[in-house]
Amino acid sequence: MKRLLTVVNHREAMFIIDTRFPRDLFLEPSGGCWIGIDNSTGEARTDPWFNS
């Protein structure tokens, strides 16, 4: 199954992390990196990706 990422701003990202809603995959641009948010299971796991 192919999943798409939704780009969110900082305020939306904090809402997702704080409330664990909605469940999906997200990206937040943050200066020189992107923050990936995997909330597909309601755990709101995050990982940074740095631009090179």
N, C-alpha and C positions, 0 to 999 in steps of 0.2 A: 504494500500500500504506500503510495506517494504522499508525503506530508509537506505542506507549505509552511513557511515561517511568516509571521506577522511582525512588521517593524512597529515598535512602540516608542513613545517618548519617555523621559525619566519618570514623570508623574504616573503614567500608566504602568510602567515597569514596577514601581514601588507598590502600587495598588495590587498588582498580580502577586508579588512576593508576599505582601502582608496578608492578603485575603485568600490566597491560593485559588483565585477565580479570575478569569475563566481558565479552563483546562485546554492547553494547546502549546505550541512552540512559538517563541518570540525572540526578537533581536532588538537590542537597544543600542543606538550609536552613542559612544561616550568618548569624546575627544579623539585620541589616536587608536581606539580599539572599539570592538563591538562586544556587548555582553549578551550571551545566549542564555535564555531562560527556558528550561524544559519543565513545563507545568502539566504535562500530559497525564501524569498520575497524581497530581495534587501536591507534589513535594517541592515545587518551585526551585529545582536545582539550577545553579548558575555557573557559567564558565566564560572567562574573557578570551577573546581572539584579538591579537594585536596585528595591525597592518605593518607590512614590512616594505 
